[in-house]
Amino acid sequence: MVQTKDNYDSIIIGAGLAGLVCGSYLAKAGMKVLLIERHDKPGGYFTSFKRKGFLFDAAAHSFGNYREGGLVRSIFSDLDINSLIAIRRADPSDIFITPDFTVAFKNDTAATITALADIFPDEKSNLKSFFDFLTAANHIELVKLKKKTFKSLLQSYFHDSKLINTLGLPVLGNGGLPPSLMHAFNGTKVFTESMIDGGYYPEGGVQNLSNALVQIIRQNGGSILYKKEVRHIMVQNCSACGVRLNNNEYFLATHVISACDSVQTVTRFLDKAEAGKTMQILLEQLTPSLSFLILYIGIDQPFYGLPPRGVNTWYLPHYDLDEIYKQIQTGDLSKAGMYMIRVSPDSKTILAYANAPFISTTFWKHEKKKIAEDFLHRIETLIPNLRKHILFFDAATPATLYRYTLNYKGAAYGWASTQSQMFIPELKRFPIAKNCYLAGHWTSLGSGLPSAFYSGYEVAQRILRKNKKLRYPDNR
């Protein structure tokens, strides 16, 4: 084996957002930090790439929780991220196109309530009560929703089934479950962070946010290794002591943070005895979330009929979200029909997203072209002149997302947020070994960037508190 000269205070496996945030806090507190990333760039799903002169965001399209006093804004402030990048917000952040109406979710919540009330006048007072609850409820109040699904929460406010399913659309689209299956706690998080406090975007592409976090780590003495793959977390005397790479190079550290999915940590990085039988059994029983089929479309010029740039435009073919979810699970995305498109702020590219199941790498290898072409054909019903303006076209499948990130089954949101899979403490702090931690969206409640940010922050605070180097209030 080859050993490096340097030992580290903390080694972080994976340079997704959780790993980057964790590493930024630790490095700013004076710890010697090393991040190890198998890809050639940081960010995980929060990356961008160029093809034929077009810049595309790989998987993420916007984020939420950036309001004054919000978690993400607080972390940006702690790390001084705003000195490195500019954040813009689209208004409206989202537009819903349903069989009967089109409605915009504006940054002014009162305007959104008015727009919905114009369509559903009998629900006007209920709409205000619902949005008031979402904007005022604290974490403890949301936890009290323990026995509710998001659908049952919606039904406690509203009577009109079209309104209930319209408000449930972002929960399926941004959370991977219909409201009937999603836990109310996570449903409120997804809805609030995408519809009420959403639509934020790093100017120049999502890669700029990931790159800014790397810059913070390096400015504070931290290091990042790219195109290196961890093979094993080393454990000695029941305590993590470093990592070994596929090339047998190894690095020693006082703390090891696995900022990747729990399945990979347990099945690839640890011996069975180290991982523990209980944890192995638990992971075998859990279900990951849906993944995505993503179209990357480069166009020659802006043209009449394009949706507003920088806005998430959703298409809902009908109001039965459970049936849509059922069709998605079979892989029949054409019958499912639901999708979201986003024209880039510069109007040069279009991203199109549809929830999709992993099924198998073989399935997507054989079906990718056919399903992607069908998806493009369906988009043409919304943008009739699209095909004649296309200069570049490609697609990413759940198998693609797995290949680039090794996220279990290409899952977009970690574990599916069903009632039975919420509030499982072992997912956050299972006893692998002393000084070994888990971070990432597989360990936290919520989904998307806010949950990854919080997970990275929370693990960093645990380590700093243990080492009496806490620099920020532990109350995010």
Summary of the structure (lengths in Angstrom):
residues: 476
radius of gyration: 21.9
end to end distance: 41.8
largest distance: 71.4
contacts: 1714
relative contact order: 0.19
helix: 41%
strand: 24%
